[in-house]
Amino acid sequence: MKILVLGGSGHIGKRLLELLALPDSATWAEPTGASRSAGPPQVKPGGWVTVNTRDAAALTTALQGFDAVVNCVAGNARSIALGAQALAQAALRTDCQRIVHLSTMAVYGPAQGNVSESSPLNGSIGWYGQAKCEAEAHIGAFVRQGGEAVMLRPGCVYGPGSALWVGRIGRWLQTGRLGDLGVAGDGWSNLVHVDDVCQALMAALRLPLRPGELPVFNLAAPDSPRWNDYFVDLALALGATPVRRLSPSQIRLDAWLAGPPLKALQRVMNYAGVSSARLPEPMPPGLLRLWCQHIRLDARLAGEQLALDWTPYAQGLQSSAAWLGGGHPSHNPVMGKATCLH
């Protein structure tokens, strides 16, 4: 099976290409990476396609000769929504019949409680969720016009290489900007290891489908903890102790008062060609809502139909901490105990 991986330079796309290149996968998969920019230097000639993923004509050319495409494209709202529309149009014009589309739990919006794949979509809480809802609609239209597709809705993807859910959070813990948040961090994390997402993507490529069928799968590890437990466990694994106990007002001040000016300054510096790496990372206010949201993805369907072997939380946590530059294997991350600074 010849597979084109769009968004191949991102966290998930890059790891998927690595796994598809392993001997076990090489017996059935011939992967090629794709993105708007040139591929990594180590990629063999012919193993990368440079393409504008919002350009249906360019995608039509890029998809020639491929049996399936995996859509891992991230970016802004236009890249996500219009990119999915362009991909659907291009796939219908070629022999590339199957799309495996990476969506997100954000399509469930402010939902609370146990959430299955049949739960209603709600893009009301931000541009990202809205763009992902629009992208899913384009994939649905593709199937209604005769295409094949599988959609995955992962929770928060962590593991080595995760800039958002390991790198950023780890640095906030190390600088004391994040810690035990009390009730403000009592929501479920819905963490899923990057290797488990890739495992699901590979299974979706080979999943038998009936005409007109569009399987959708939530992805979240069954042992993923609450956010407070993850913060304390990651801090412990990084040696970032004592862990601060922060009040809701402290975390709101960081996100709502310091966040917007930091973000604005970051944009100005980047526009001027000046590195903003030394600036404190802005804390998006939307994260405060997520950390206290009592939504728990029901991922039993993925476990059963995609035969996933979930990465244990303790293992995923230690590999994440080791990637970030810490990692203390003598600690037991599932204990969730660390010295706290009141």
Secondary structure, 3 states (H helix, E strand, C coil): CEEEEECCCCHHHHHHHHHHCCHHHHCCCEEEEEECCCCCCCCCCCCEEECCCCCHHHHHHHCCCCCEEEECCCCCHHHHHHHHHHHHHHHHCCCCCEEEEECCHHHHCCCCEEECCCCCCCCCCCHHHHHHHHHHHHHHHHHHCCCEEEEEEECEEECCCCHHHHHHHHHHHHCCCCCECHHHHCCECCEEEHHHHHHHHHHHHCCCCCCCCCCEEEECCCCCCEHHHHHHHHHHHHCCCCEEECCHHHHHHHHHHHHHHHHHHHHHHHHCCCCCCCCCCCCCHHHHHHHHCCEEECCHHHHHHCCCCCCCHHHHHHHHHHHHCCCCCCCCHHHCCCCEEC
